[in-house]
Amino acid sequence: MTVVIAAFFALICYGIAITGFSAIGDMADQAQIADAKGFAWFWVFLGTVAVVLGAVSVWIIRTQQSGEDA
């Protein structure tokens, strides 16, 4: 279940990042462009964190010994 939630959250984060990057073309103010890039890169970072945590979850499940239930 953790992997599904992490994947869903990552998709949402990357979707917001793509929306942020695509909106930069309509902006003229350099300060606003810099802020939009920072916002979009923050969401890319959050999406990457979700992917890494999902991968760690899969790794934990695969390496857990069959006798260790806790």
Backbone bond lengths (Angstrom), bond angles and torsions (degrees), N, CA, C in turn:
res aa  C-N    CA-C-N  psi(-1)  N-CA   C-N-CA  omega(-1)  CA-C   N-CA-C  phi
1 M - - - 1.448 - - 1.533 110.61 -
2 T 1.323 116.27 -36.30 1.459 120.46 179.96 1.528 111.41 -61.89
3 V 1.318 116.25 -38.89 1.462 120.58 -179.64 1.527 110.02 -65.40
4 V 1.302 117.74 -40.63 1.467 121.52 179.63 1.524 110.26 -64.87
5 I 1.318 116.74 -44.85 1.464 120.70 179.37 1.528 110.31 -64.31
6 A 1.342 117.50 -42.43 1.465 120.88 178.89 1.528 110.59 -63.14
7 A 1.325 117.08 -41.76 1.467 120.41 179.47 1.530 110.60 -65.44
8 F 1.311 117.23 -42.43 1.462 121.65 179.05 1.525 110.55 -63.22
9 F 1.322 116.75 -45.04 1.459 121.32 179.33 1.527 110.68 -64.44
10 A 1.333 117.06 -39.91 1.463 120.80 178.62 1.525 110.76 -63.75
11 L 1.327 117.21 -41.79 1.464 120.03 178.30 1.530 111.49 -62.13
12 I 1.308 116.25 -41.10 1.464 120.14 177.93 1.524 110.29 -63.49
13 C 1.337 116.72 -46.16 1.459 121.00 -179.68 1.521 111.84 -61.48
14 Y 1.336 116.36 -46.08 1.462 119.13 179.96 1.526 111.20 -67.31
15 G 1.314 117.95 -32.26 1.466 120.87 176.03 1.521 111.60 -64.59
16 I 1.318 116.60 -42.59 1.459 120.57 177.56 1.523 110.23 -65.33
17 A 1.333 116.87 -39.45 1.466 120.67 178.84 1.532 111.17 -63.54
18 I 1.316 116.76 -43.38 1.465 120.16 178.77 1.522 110.51 -62.89
19 T 1.320 116.79 -41.16 1.462 120.87 176.99 1.526 110.43 -61.66
20 G 1.323 116.45 -41.83 1.466 120.08 178.44 1.513 112.85 -64.54
21 F 1.344 116.57 -44.11 1.461 119.30 179.17 1.527 111.97 -66.82
22 S 1.327 116.78 -36.44 1.468 118.98 -179.12 1.524 112.25 -72.30
23 A 1.311 118.05 -23.34 1.464 121.18 179.77 1.523 112.29 -79.61
24 I 1.323 117.78 -13.24 1.465 120.62 -177.12 1.524 111.23 -64.83
25 G 1.324 118.25 -33.22 1.456 121.28 -178.27 1.509 113.94 -61.95
26 D 1.324 118.43 -24.18 1.462 122.11 -178.31 1.526 112.93 -87.86
27 M 1.334 117.65 -3.32 1.458 120.69 -174.64 1.528 110.85 -96.58
28 A 1.343 115.99 147.42 1.459 121.07 179.18 1.524 111.78 -112.46
29 D 1.318 117.33 -31.30 1.460 122.37 -177.19 1.529 110.09 -76.08
30 Q 1.329 116.93 127.14 1.468 121.18 -176.98 1.532 112.24 -65.47
31 A 1.314 117.60 -34.98 1.463 120.84 178.29 1.528 110.27 -66.77
32 Q 1.311 115.89 -39.88 1.461 120.63 178.95 1.531 110.26 -67.52
33 I 1.312 117.83 -37.52 1.467 121.56 177.74 1.518 109.92 -64.94
34 A 1.327 117.32 -43.39 1.466 121.05 179.36 1.526 110.89 -63.20
35 D 1.329 116.49 -41.53 1.461 120.31 178.10 1.525 111.47 -64.68
36 A 1.335 116.71 -40.72 1.464 120.73 179.83 1.522 110.93 -65.93
37 K 1.322 117.35 -39.38 1.474 120.35 177.10 1.519 110.54 -64.06
38 G 1.327 117.08 -42.44 1.467 120.51 177.87 1.518 111.41 -61.89
39 F 1.322 116.40 -42.89 1.465 121.66 177.77 1.524 111.02 -61.14
40 A 1.328 116.86 -46.20 1.466 120.81 -178.43 1.523 110.78 -66.85
41 W 1.328 117.60 -43.38 1.469 119.43 178.86 1.521 111.62 -65.24
42 F 1.327 119.11 -31.87 1.463 121.76 175.18 1.524 110.50 -61.30
43 W 1.338 117.51 -42.32 1.457 120.65 179.52 1.527 111.60 -70.41
44 V 1.330 117.05 -32.34 1.464 119.68 173.48 1.526 109.43 -63.27
45 F 1.334 116.31 -42.54 1.461 120.94 177.44 1.532 111.28 -60.13
46 L 1.326 117.23 -46.27 1.467 120.23 179.39 1.529 111.50 -62.44
47 G 1.318 117.38 -40.49 1.458 120.76 177.26 1.515 112.00 -63.39
48 T 1.322 116.57 -39.74 1.460 120.76 178.19 1.522 111.23 -67.10
49 V 1.315 117.50 -38.14 1.464 120.87 175.56 1.527 109.92 -61.27
50 A 1.311 117.23 -41.95 1.466 120.47 178.72 1.526 111.03 -63.52
51 V 1.329 117.64 -41.47 1.465 120.99 178.80 1.528 110.26 -63.87
52 V 1.322 116.51 -43.67 1.470 120.22 179.99 1.526 110.66 -64.17
53 L 1.320 117.51 -43.64 1.463 119.76 179.42 1.530 111.56 -66.12
54 G 1.317 117.59 -35.49 1.459 120.30 174.49 1.513 111.56 -65.15
55 A 1.336 116.91 -40.43 1.462 120.93 178.01 1.524 111.09 -66.47
56 V 1.316 117.23 -39.40 1.467 120.53 176.54 1.524 110.24 -63.91
57 S 1.302 116.95 -38.78 1.461 120.90 177.50 1.525 111.00 -61.82
58 V 1.324 116.91 -44.21 1.467 120.39 177.29 1.515 110.28 -63.34
59 W 1.326 117.19 -41.96 1.459 121.23 179.64 1.528 110.89 -61.90
60 I 1.334 117.46 -42.32 1.463 121.27 178.97 1.519 110.34 -63.15
61 I 1.317 117.28 -43.18 1.463 120.56 -179.63 1.525 110.76 -63.39
62 R 1.327 117.38 -41.57 1.468 120.28 -177.43 1.516 113.04 -73.10
63 T 1.324 118.58 -30.29 1.453 121.12 -176.80 1.524 113.53 -93.38
64 Q 1.317 118.00 -7.25 1.460 120.93 -179.85 1.516 109.34 -66.94
65 Q 1.304 116.65 132.97 1.461 121.54 177.56 1.521 109.24 -68.82
66 S 1.335 115.98 147.25 1.472 119.40 -178.33 1.517 112.23 -65.11
67 G 1.315 118.68 -25.24 1.473 121.70 -179.93 1.505 112.87 -85.00
68 E 1.307 118.53 -12.31 1.463 122.33 -178.40 1.517 109.79 -97.96
69 D 1.294 116.93 100.81 1.466 121.00 -178.13 1.528 111.97 -94.14
70 A 1.313 117.82 -17.13 1.451 120.40 -175.58 1.479 113.57 -96.93
